[in-house]
């Protein structure tokens, strides 16, 4: 077996000498920045939150639930008003973002299988757990959840200051 050295030009290696690179980029149009990736829904407010929730709802109602929405039972609850459960919105939004990343153009052939294994199963099991966000909900009967109590909003911050003095304009 011979060991020949093959000369590969800088262009074919993907690296060009500095002079060539500068000459090529001088007349080129400025590179467009790729769009910012979507923000996690819990960071959004107002119209941006509403628009993202609508997009999530369309995906959930036209893709997720028709394909993966198994029968509702006492051991696998679902709430028909899932968008009123912040935990469900957060988990489903993460699932939707992963779906877009792993099943979209350029995602690779294993993307859908990875989405099913790594995201769909765990998220749906969590959402449909009898103690999960839909616990107590039944078909057509949404039940809001009571939030756990918190003794202090910032237990490690400085103690709150004294209350403000009463306003002279406030009724006694």
N, C-alpha and C positions, 0 to 999 in steps of 0.2 A: 504494500500500500504506500503510495507516494504522499508526501506532505507538501503540496504546492501552496504557495501563497497567492491568493487572488486579490488583486487590487480593486477595491470598490471605491468609486468616486464619492466625495462628500455628499453630493446630491442624493445618491441612492441610499446612503446610510441614514439619511434624515438629518445630517448635520452639515451645514455649509460653512465655509470659511467666513469670517466676520465681514470681509469686504462684499462677498456675494449676498449675505443676509441684508446688509444695509442697502445695497443697490435694489434689492427686490422690494424692500418695505418702504423706500422713499416715495414711490409713486402709488403705492397701494392705499386704498381707502382705509380709514381708521376701523379697527376691529370693533364690532358691536359687542357690548357686554351681554352675557347670557342673562335671561330673566331671573329675578330672585326666586328662590324656591318658595313654595307656599308656607305660610306661617301656621303653626299649630293653632287650632281653633280656640283654645282657651286663652290665647293672647290677643284675640281680636275683639273689637267692640263695634257697636253701631251697625252701619250699613255693611261694613266689611264682614262682620260676624254673620249678619242675616244672609248675605250673598253666599258665603261659604257654606252655611247651614243648608241653604236651598240646593246648592250643588251636591252636597253630601246626601240630602234627602232624595234627590233624583237618582243618584247612584244606588242608594239603599233600596229604593222602591222599584227600580228597573233592573238591577243586577243582583245585589246581595240577597234580598228576601225572595225573589222568585226562584233563584237557583239554590240558595243555601238555607232558606228559612224553614227549618223542619217544623213538624207539628208541635203545637203548644200543649204542654202537659204541666202537672204540678211540679214535676222534677225538672222541667225545662221551660220556665215561663218566658213570656215575651210581652212587651207593652206596645199597644198600637199607637201610643203617643210617646215613643222612645225619645224624641227630641226634648221632652220635658225632664229627662233624667241626665244631668250634667255628666255623670260618669259614663253613661252609654254614648253620649255625643263625643266625649273625648276618646273613648276606645274605638268607636266606629270611624272617627276622623283619622286616627292613626292607621286603622285597617285600610281605609280608602287611599291614604297617601302611599302606603306600602303597595297597594294594588296598582296604582298608577306608575310607581317606580319599577315594579317587577313584572308587569304585564304589558307595558306600553312599548312603542317602537324602540328598538335598540336594547331591550331588556335582557336579551339572551334566551336561549332555548329552555334553560332550567328555571327561569324566573317564575312562571306560573306554578310549577311544582313547589318551589321554595316558598311562594306566597301561601299556598295551601298548608304546607307543613309548619312553617314558622309563624304565620300570622293568623290565618283564618281559624284554624282549630283552637288555638289558645284564646283568641278574643271571643269567639262564639261560646266556648265553654265558660268563660268568665261572665259574659253577659247573661247567659241562660242558666247559670248556677241558681239553685233554689234560694241561696242567701245573697245573690247578686243584686244588681241595681233594679231588677224587675220583680223582686220578691214582693209578694202581696198583690201584684197586678194580675188581672185575668183578662181574657179577650173582651174588649169593649169596656173594661173597668180599670182605668188608670188609678194608681194610688201613689200620691207624692210621698217622698221619704223625709223623715225628720232628720235633720243634720245633727251629728254628734255635738254635744256642748263643748265649748272651749272656755277655760277659766280666764285666760288673758290673751289678747290678740298678739302681743309681742312680749312673751314672758322674760326675754333676755335683754330687752331694751330698758332705757331709764324709766323710773316710775312716772306715771302721769302727773302733770302739774295740778295745782289746785283748780277747782272749778272757777269759771269766770264769775265776776260779781254780777248780780242781777241787773238787767237793763233798766234804766230809769223810765223807759217807755213801756215796759212790760206790765200787764195788769197784775195786781196783787192777789 
